[in-house]
Amino acid sequence: MATEVVMPKWGLTMKAGKVSRWFKSEGDRVKKGDALFEVETDKITNAVESPGDGVLFQIVVPAGETVAVKTVVAVLAQPGETPERRMATIHRDEPIEAAHTAGGAAAEAQHETFVAASPIARRLARERGIDLSRVTGSGPKGRVIEQDVLDFEAPAQDRRSAAPSEVNASPQAVALASREGIDLTRITGSGEAGRITKVDILRAMNPVFQASAAPAQPAVRSDGAAFPLPGILPMEGMRKVIADNMMASLHNSAQLTVFVTCDATAMTRLRDRLRKKYNRPDDMRISYNDIICLAACRALKDFPIINSWLTDEGIVVHRHINLGIAVALDNGLVVPNIKDAQTMGLLQLARETRRLVQQSRAGDLTMDDIQGGTFTITNVSMLGVDGFTPILNPPETAILGVGRAVDQPAVFDGRIAVRKMMTLSLTFDHRVADGAPAMRFLRTLADFLEEPAMNLA
């Protein structure tokens, strides 16, 4: 009996996923648990395993396309079985011609042996047109990591004769070039790192426009990232999904942000004392963020409505606190969370935070790491920013923004003194929490930071 393979739903807010590559071709025998295809979302890139044994009868959704969750992306059949072929509903700007027959050809072009690699390494390899099976992995059990891809250089003859799947081109550009019979190896890319975009293919199809267009000149920003100016940066991959989710967050919730100025002098002294106490090389180096995480857990116990989800069934108020920590990456933002953070002390919170940050930057997060968050903290103090209005991370109903701690003149004990001042901001969904409890939560959190001993009360 045929088995339908569907786009998985990872988390309450996932609406669609992008099939970034297929590891099997039509006609291949597969076993339950084999890596079938790779899905890219705003949070993570992960392989989807085969739900059963059989033959990959049809690839319904080709690589590079985005479909809604629960959409059938492939069909498995038993040997000799011939199920009815399916047609996919693709999320794209232009209609797909003969989508029901395109799957096999696209999969053949995208087919490659599955290689154990981190999501960042996979994405980088795609952008550079590098075949991961040729890269020697230096990670655990031979896993390919980002540095392995950065260190890899394909031979010149391989780059000249690169197949479409090996060319540094976006999936939309590959699909359009294949449909129009355009040789990708003869196209100069205008995207980041010379990546060929759909716009480059359109220019190649219109020589008049191509001749009149001014060549793009790279511009280097202060943080080292190079963008073509003038030029077009494709809105795709993680950036596209993040953009869609942020707009959906703003449009689908009644977001309000409140601010409080906190005297962080006592918190600074506590941090400095802890660093002196735990100063061995293998000791955890305590930060402002660790102390704020501990205080936030303490405050959330007093204001449980802030530690909630808004779902179709109603408001879910949690007993546990899965504390989300926003981590900035080169190509976006991920929010892994510390499970049951309310049960942890300061040092344990610090260790868990460091682990999640390191795994985020290495591309080693699991689905469990990024699912189930109940409240998020986003700290921009290292960027020199005083305050900001963070955007909710649905289905969570509140998010805390942390600005820098800076010396400022302030009134202390009736006198003007130099104090360490910090701005905290809380964005919350006004449909779930009224202004008064949200403001009291933020003021309570500030009190805990101004008098850290209150966390013990």
N, C-alpha and C positions, 0 to 999 in steps of 0.2 A: 504493500500500500504506500502511495506517495506521501511524503512528509514535507510540509511547508516550513521554510526557514524565514523568520520574520525579523524586521528591525527591532532590536531590543529596546526596552524602556529602562534607562538607568536613572532613577531618581524621579521625584514627583514633577519636576519642572521640565524634563526633557520632552520636547514635542516632535523633534525630527533628528535624524542622524545622517551623516555623510559616509557613503561607502568609499573609503579612500583607496582600497585595493582588494583584489581577490587572490587568495593563495592557491586556489584550485581552479581547473578549467572544466568546462562541460565535458562529461564523459569520464571524468576521473572517479575512481573508487575512493570513498571516504569512510572513516570509522568514527564512531561516537567519540567526541572529545578532540578530534582533529581541528586545527585552526582553519576556518573556512574563509573568512573575510575580516577586514579591519574597518572599524567605525571610528570616525572622528567627531568629537563634540567640542563645546567650548571649554570643558574641564579636563578631558582625558582622551587619549587615543588608545584603543584596546582591541584585541582580536576576539572574534566571536567564534565559538566552537560549534562543531556539527552536533545537532540534537540526536543523531542516530547513525546507523550504518546504512550504506547503499551507494548509489551512483549519483553524482551531481548531474541531474538530468537537464536543468535549465537555470541559467543565471538571468534572473528577471531584471535586476537593477545593475547596470554596469558601473565600474569604478568611476569615481568622480561625481556621482549624482547623489542628491539629497532626497530622502523620502521621510514621510511621517512614521512615527513609531507604530509597530504592529503591522506595517506594510510587508507583504510577501516579497522577499528579495531573491529567493531561490527555491528550487524544488528538488528534493531528493526522491529517487525512485529505486525500486528493487531491480536487479538485473533482468532485462527482458521486458520490463514494464514501460508503457508509453503513456504517461498522463497527458491531459490537455495542457497546452502551453498557455502561459499567463502573460498579461500586459501590465506594466508598472505605471503607477501614478507618480511622476517625477516633479519635484519642486524646482523649476527653472524658468528663465525669462521667455525662452522660445520653446515651441512644442518639439517633442522628439518624434522623428519619423521612423516608423517600423521598430518601435521599442521592443516589441515581442520577439524580434529576430536579432536585435543588436547585441543582446547580452553575450552570446557566444563569442562573437568577434572581438568585443571589447575585453571580455575576460581573457581571451587568448593573448591579446596585446599586453594585458596587465599581469598575466600569470607569471609567478616566480616561486621558487621554493621558499617555504616559511623559514625565516631566520629569527632566532631569539635576539631581540633588540629593544632598547628603551624607546618610548614614544617619541622623545626628542630626537633620538638617532634616526628613527624612521622618517620623521618629517624632514630633517636635514638632508637625508639621503635622497628623498624625493625632489627636494628643491635643487639639489646639485646634480641630479640625474645619475646617481651612483647605485649600482647593483649591490644590495646588502650582502648577497651570498659571496661576494668577492672581498668583503671586509673582514679582517681578523679581529674578533672580539677580545677585549681585555677585561671585561666585567666578570661577575660571578658565573661559573659554568660556561665560560666562553661567550657571554652575552655581549652584543655590540652596544657600546655606549657612545655618547656624543663625541668625545675626543677621538674615538676610533674613526669616525666618519670625517672629522676635521683633518685628521692625519692622512687620510686615504687620498691618493691621486691616481685616477684612471689613466692608462697609457693613451698617448695622443691618438694612435690609430683607432682605439676603441671609441674615443670621443667623436672622431670623424664619421665613424660608421654606426653611431648610436641609433638604436631602435627608438620608436616613439616613447616607449615606457622608460627609456634611459635618458631622454632629453629633459633638460631643466625647463619644464613647461607646466602650466596649470592644467588640470583635467579638462576644463572648458576649452582651452586652446588645443589640446590633443584631439578632443572630439570634433571640433570645428575643422581642424586641419585634415583629419581623416575623412570627414564628409566632403570636403572641397578638393581633396587630392593634393594638398600642399605639403611639400617636404619641409619638416620642422628643422632639419639640420641647416637649412639655408635662410632661416629667419633669425634676425637679431632681436633678442629680448630687451624690453624696456623696464621690466620689473626688477625687484630687489635681487641682487647677485646675478643679473642678466637673465632672469627668468622670463620665458616667453608667455605673454598673456593673450587673452582673447582679442584685445585691442591690436596687438601686433599682427595677428592673423587677418583681422579685418583690414589693416593697412596694406598687407601684402595682396589682398584681394582687390584693392582699389589703388592702382599705381598713381593716379592723379593726386589723391590725398597723401599718399606716401611721399611723393616728390615735394609737395608743398609743406609738409610737416617739418617743423624745426627739430633738429636732433636734441634728444634729452641730455641734459648735463647733470652729472651727479652732484649732489650737495651733501656735505657731511655735517651732521648735527653735532652739538657739543657733547652728546653722550656716545658719539662714535658711530651711530647708525647712518648709513648712506641711503638717500632717497634720490630718484631722478627728478630733476627740475629743468624745464617743465616735463611732466610725465604723469602717468596714472598708476596709483598703487591699487592693485586688485583687492576688493573687499571680499575675502574668501577665507576658508579654513576657520581657525579658532577666532580670528578677528571678526569674521562675519557673524558667527554664532553669538559671540559676546555682544556685538552691536544689537542683534535682534533681541537677545534676552534683556539687555538694559532698557531698550525701548518698551518692551512688553512690561517690565517691572514698573516703569514710570506711568504707562498708560493704564495699567490694570490695578493700581493701588493708590490710596489716598495718602501720599507720603508727606510728612511734616518733619522738619529738623529743628531741634532746640540745642542751645549751646550753654556751656558753663565754663567759667574760668577757675581753674583749680590751682591752689598753692602747693606745688610739688616739692617744696624744700625738704620736708620730713621724709618723703618717699626717696628723694635723692640721697639723703644721709643713710637711710636704711639700705639702699642698693650698695652704697660705698662700703658700709660695714660688712655686708654679706660677701662682697668681693674680697675684702681683706681676710675674712674667715675662711672662705673657700678659694684659696689662691694656688692650690697645687695644679700642675699641668692637666691632670685628668679630672679636675673639679669643674662643675657647671658654672659658667660665668653668668650671673644674674643680671637681667636687664630691666628697664622700666616696664617693658611689655609683659614680662613675667609677673611682676607685682600687680599690674593692671588686670591681667587674666585672673589672678587669685581674687582680687577685690570685686571683679565683675561677677564671678561665680557666687560670691557672698551676697552681693546686692540682688542678683537674680532670684535667690531663695526667698527674699522678702517681697519681690515683685514678679511672681510667676507669669503674669499675663505678658510680660516682655519676652519670656522664653517660650514662644508659641509659634504654631504654624496656622496659616489660613488656608483651608482646603475646601473642596466642593461640599464636603459633609459638614463643615463648620470650623470653629476654632479649636485646635488641638493644643491644650496646655500640657507641657511636659514636666514630669517629675525629675528626669535626668537633664543634664546640661551637656550637650555635644558642642563644644566651643570651636567655632570656625575661626581660622587664622588666615587672612588674605595674604597671598604670596605673589608678588609681581615677577613675571617671567619676561623674557625678551619679546615674546610674541603674544602676550596676553596676561591673564590673571587666573589663578586657581585658588580655591578656598577649601583646603583639607580641614578636618575637624578632629579635636581631641575628645574621644568618647568618655562619657562619665567624668567630665572635668571637675564636677563638684566633690568628688571623692578624693581628689589629689591635693597634696601639699605643694608648696612653692617650688621645691627642687624637682619634683616629679613633673609638674606643669612645664618647667623650663626644659627638661629633657624631652618631653613629648613634642613641645614646640620646635625644638632644634631638629628632631627626627623628621617631622613633617616638612619643614622648610628644606632640609637637605634632599629628601626624596622628591619634593616638588621640582627642585632645580635639576635633579638628575633624571627626571622623567620616570621615576619609579613608583608613583602613587598607584594604589589599588582602588577599585571601585568603592570598597568599604571606607577608604580614607576620605573620600569626597562626598559620600552620601550620608544623610541623616543629621546634618548640622541643625542646631536649634537657635543659635545666636552667634553673630559674627563680630570680630574686632578687626578693624583695618587701621594700621598705624603708619602714618606718613612722616613721622618725626625725623627720620633719617634724610628726608628730602628737603628739610628746612622750611616746611609749611606750618603755619600757625593753626589753621582750622579749615574745615571743608564740610560739604554736605554729601556723605556717602549715599549710595543707592542700595535699596533693599535687595537681598539675595533670596527670592521666593523659593519655597513657601514661608521662609522666616519672616517675622513681622517687625524686627528691629535690628539695627546694626550700629555699632559704636565706632566713631571716628576719633583718632588720637593724633593731636598735633605735637609739635616739638615743645620741649621744656627749655625755657630761655630766661636769663636774668632780666628782671624788670623791677622798677621802683614800685613798692606797694606799702599799704598801711599795715603794720604788724605791731600788736600791743600798743596801739596809739601813736606809733612813730613811723616815719618813712624809712623803709629799709629795702635793701636789695634782696629779692626773693626769686626762687625758681617758679615761674608761672607756666601753666599748660592749659591749652584749650581742648575741651572734650565736646564732641557733638553726638547727638543721638537722632538718627532717622528712624521713624516708626510709622506703621500703618494706622492711620487715624480711625479706620473702620474697626480695628481690633482693640486698640487702647485709646482712652481719652487723654487729653493733654496733661491733666493733673497727675495721674499715676506715672506717666512717662517722664515728666519733669521731676517728680519726687525720686524716681529711680536714678536719674542722672545726678541729682543733688546728693543722694545717698552714696553713690559711687565716688563722687568727688570728696565727700566727707571721709570715706574709708582711705582714700589716697592722701588726704591732708593729715590724717591721724592714723597711720597704718596699724597701730595697736588695736583699733576698733574692729579689725577683721577677726580678732579673737573673741569678741563679745558674743 
